[in-house]
Every structure is written in C-alpha cells, then in structure tokens.
Amino acid sequence: MPLGSAASGKVTRDTVHHPLFARYYARISVSAETRWGVGDVRERLLAGLSGRVIEIGAGNGLNFAHYPSTVSEVVAIEPERLLRQLAVEAALRSGVPVDVVPGAAEALPVKSEAFDAAVVSLVLCSVRDVPRALAELRRVLRPGGTLRFFEHGKGGGRAMTYTQRGLDRTVWPRLNGGCHLSRDPIAALRDAGFELGPYRRMLMPERGPRLPTSYCVLGTARRPEADT
C-alpha cells in the first residue's frame, strides 16, 4: 500500500531532511526549466513511456507535467518533506495519476517486479548508497522493464575532475542536500547489472560557463529479460 498520496495530501515518514536546500532547490529548479532548457530534457526523458512507472527522488514534481497519457500510474518516491509536499501539489495538476510516496531509494516501499518503467532524474548524485538504490530499482522493475535516466556527474578535463572531487570531500554535499559532483552514473548502472541502451552526454546549460554541475547524461537502460 502507498504510504502517502496526492489524493489524501498526507505525507509522513521523513528519511531525509534538508529544509534550507529544499527551499533553494524549489526556486532554482523552476527557473532552470526554461532558462537552462531542463523542461525540454524532461520531455525527451519521459517520451514514449507507458504502463506503471516508479519515479525515484521526484523532488518538487517537475517531471509530472511531462508524462505521456500512455502512462497509467506514476508512483513517485520523495524522502524530503518540503519537496514531497510540493510534489503532492504538482501531482494534483498532473494529466496522469500520480501517487506521491515517502521513502528512501535504498528501501523502496513497493512490491518486486511491479513496474514497467522507472525514472531517475538528478537523483543518483544524492542517494546515500548508489549500488543499493540501483539494486532496489532492478528489484521493482519487471524483467525487461525500462529505466530512464537524466543525471549529472563527473566530466571535463583533469582540472574539472579535481575540482569536483575536492568539492565532494568538503562543502558541496553539506550545502546541497547530499549531492555529489564526481559520481559516474553510467558506470554505476553497468555495475548494477542494467543493460544500457542509447545515451547522450550533454552540458547544462548548453551555452555559458562550464560548471561542476554541467556534465550530464540522458539515456535509457533496462533490467535484463532473463533476470530472476
């Protein structure tokens, strides 16, 4: 059973609490939709999905407006209280049914093999245990199920890599809700046993200065058909 929903408006069981970062993220993420073109990326991320979908780290629910009508249900996991409440409000405006659920990526409160597709969007940078979170995603996807991802991580030359690692060891995670800059989402997906489909490396923003957060990847993977 879901632990919270847009229909009831009840949200409980906090596993993450970053109130200052959540307020900052809620503002800057809305601006980035048009200013950095993130809204267009979300459209490409979710195009063609169908059936039951689980979204991990839904944040303030900015993906919800981009789900196609072929999606029958979205279960959206968000551990941070303020962002989850904003996601509940976004779910009420969505064109597809969205159930906003509290919980952690490392222990998803849903049954195994219950979903046709999964979505991670700028979330693997901040989960506490990436291998465990991806193992959970593999568990809840049906064999052959699709994983769509849009993540940022390590990139640039030697100087940028050094900068990302230095920030990860010092102030960045503390100031940004546990975010890490130098993780490698593609390597993590391979190590977790997902079969990688097409993916594209990209810069966000596309034009302007290269920031430690600029190096992104958009793509598709899937749980192997023979996975049991």
Buried (B, 14 or more C-beta within 10 A) or exposed (E): EBBBBBBEEEBEBEBBEBEEBBEBBBEEBBEBBEEBBBBEBBEEBBEEBBBBBBBBBBBBBBBBBBBEEEBEBBBBBBBBBBBBBBBBBBBBEBEBBBBBBBBBBBEBBBEEBBBBBBBBBBBBBBBEEBEBBBEBBBBBBBEEBBBBBBBBBBBBEEEBBEBBBBBBEEEBBEBBBBBBBBBBBBEBBEEBEBBBEEBEEBBBBEEEEEBBBBBBBBBBBBBEEEBE
